Amino acid sequence: MYFIPILSMLLSVYLPGLVIQSISFDEQSKWKNYVRVLPVSVTDEALSKYIPLFLYCIISGGIIFTIGNFVSAIGFIPMSFAIITIDTLITACYGFIFGCVSIPATYRFGTANSRYFIMGFILIPVIVVIVLSSLKNIKITNIMSSIPANMVAIMIVGIFILAAFVSIKITIHVLKSHRI
């Protein structure tokens, strides 16, 4: 019953976490010294981490969608297409928000010190699962069916755009302050 939600939370943190791993490799190899010599703007340097983040979020959502449909088709866990789609969107959204929080934190505090932000962000799904499991009468499908689908789509797109804009601006500001 909890196979797909747990897998979606793992993938939503693991694949976008590869971007943080690349920042760690950049720190270890002193990549900043080489970037300062190259004609690369701060904006380009910041966007170079958000493009893979977006692609990793799409990939993690696609993996959950594929596994969810496969598991449902073989009858291992009977799930509706709506639940699989919701889990796919949650995976992509949570991974993107995770990346939007951890990329500026990693640039600001370094990879060693930003692990506390990352660990705190990983605890959020655990807390949500505990709270939702204690509320046994509330089903997520009832909540989602009460909201119009176009409103959910607009909210998701709005949250994506707002999170990306704010995170990129913070990252650019942090990179400019460290570049001096």
C-alpha positions in Angstrom: 0.0 0.0 0.0 2.8 2.4 0.8 5.2 1.1 -1.9 4.6 3.8 -4.5 4.5 6.8 -2.0 7.7 5.7 -0.3 9.4 5.1 -3.6 8.2 8.4 -4.9 9.7 10.2 -1.9 13.0 8.4 -2.3 13.3 9.2 -6.0 12.2 12.8 -5.5 15.2 13.3 -3.2 17.7 10.9 -4.8 17.7 12.1 -8.4 17.7 15.9 -7.7 20.3 15.1 -5.1 22.7 14.3 -7.9 22.8 18.1 -8.6 24.0 18.7 -5.1 26.6 15.9 -5.6 27.9 17.8 -8.7 28.2 20.9 -6.6 30.2 18.9 -4.1 32.5 17.6 -6.9 32.9 21.2 -8.1 34.0 22.3 -4.6 36.5 19.4 -4.2 38.1 20.1 -7.6 38.3 23.8 -7.1 36.1 24.4 -10.1 35.3 28.0 -8.9 38.9 29.0 -9.8 38.4 27.9 -13.4 35.0 29.4 -13.7 36.3 32.8 -12.7 38.8 32.7 -15.6 36.2 31.7 -18.2 33.7 34.2 -19.7 30.8 32.6 -17.9 28.3 34.9 -16.2 26.9 34.3 -12.7 23.4 33.7 -14.3 24.8 31.0 -16.6 26.6 29.3 -13.7 23.4 29.3 -11.6 21.2 28.1 -14.5 23.7 25.3 -15.1 22.4 23.6 -12.0 18.7 24.2 -12.5 18.5 22.7 -16.0 19.6 19.2 -14.8 17.4 19.6 -11.7 14.4 20.1 -13.9 15.4 17.1 -16.1 16.0 14.9 -13.0 12.5 15.8 -11.7 10.9 14.8 -14.9 12.8 11.6 -15.0 11.9 10.7 -11.4 8.2 11.5 -12.1 8.4 9.3 -15.2 9.9 6.4 -13.2 7.1 6.6 -10.7 4.5 6.8 -13.4 6.0 3.7 -15.2 6.5 1.6 -12.0 3.0 2.6 -10.8 1.4 1.5 -14.0 3.4 -1.7 -14.1 2.6 -2.6 -10.5 -1.0 -1.8 -11.1 -1.2 -3.8 -14.3 0.3 -7.0 -12.9 -2.1 -6.7 -9.9 0.6 -6.4 -7.2 -0.9 -3.2 -5.9 -4.3 -2.2 -7.3 -4.1 1.6 -7.9 -6.2 3.9 -10.0 -4.7 6.0 -12.8 -5.6 9.1 -10.8 -3.5 8.0 -7.8 -0.6 7.1 -10.0 -0.8 10.5 -11.6 -1.0 12.3 -8.3 2.1 10.3 -7.0 3.9 11.3 -10.2 3.1 15.0 -9.7 4.1 14.8 -6.0 7.4 13.2 -6.9 8.3 15.8 -9.6 7.1 18.7 -7.4 8.8 17.6 -4.2 12.0 16.9 -6.1 11.9 20.4 -7.7 11.2 22.1 -4.4 14.0 20.1 -2.8 16.4 21.2 -5.4 15.2 24.8 -5.2 15.9 24.8 -1.5 19.1 22.9 -1.5 21.0 24.5 -4.4 21.1 28.0 -2.9 21.8 26.5 0.6 24.7 24.5 -0.8 26.2 27.5 -2.6 25.8 29.6 0.5 27.0 27.3 3.2 29.0 24.7 1.2 28.2 21.1 0.8 29.4 20.0 4.2 27.3 22.5 6.1 24.2 22.4 3.9 23.6 18.7 4.8 21.5 19.9 7.7 19.1 21.7 5.4 19.0 18.5 3.2 18.3 16.2 6.2 15.6 18.5 7.5 14.0 18.6 4.0 14.1 14.8 3.9 12.2 14.7 7.2 9.2 16.5 5.7 7.7 13.5 3.9 8.1 11.4 7.0 6.2 13.9 9.1 3.5 14.2 6.4 3.1 10.4 6.3 2.8 10.2 10.1 0.2 13.0 10.2 -1.8 11.6 7.3 -1.8 8.1 8.7 -3.1 9.4 12.0 -6.0 11.0 10.2 -7.7 7.8 9.0 -10.9 9.3 7.8 -9.3 11.7 5.3 -8.4 10.3 1.9 -6.2 12.3 -0.5 -8.4 11.3 -3.4 -11.5 12.9 -1.8 -9.5 16.1 -1.2 -8.1 16.1 -4.8 -11.5 15.4 -6.3 -13.0 18.4 -4.6 -10.5 20.7 -6.3 -11.0 21.3 -10.1 -8.3 19.7 -12.2 -7.5 23.0 -14.0 -7.1 24.7 -10.7 -4.6 22.0 -9.5 -2.6 22.4 -12.8 -2.5 26.2 -12.4 -1.4 25.9 -8.8 1.4 23.4 -9.7 2.7 25.6 -12.5 2.5 28.7 -10.4 4.4 27.0 -7.5 7.0 25.7 -10.0 7.5 29.2 -11.5 7.6 31.0 -8.2 10.0 28.5 -6.6 12.3 28.5 -9.6 12.3 32.3 -9.8 13.0 32.9 -6.1 15.6 30.1 -5.9 17.5 31.3 -9.0 17.5 34.9 -7.7 18.9 33.7 -4.4 21.5 31.5 -6.1 22.6 34.4 -8.3 22.9 36.7 -5.3 24.9 34.1 -3.4 27.2 33.5 -6.3 27.8 37.2 -6.9 28.7 37.7 -3.2 31.1 34.7 -3.3 32.7 35.8 -6.6 34.3 38.9 -5.3 
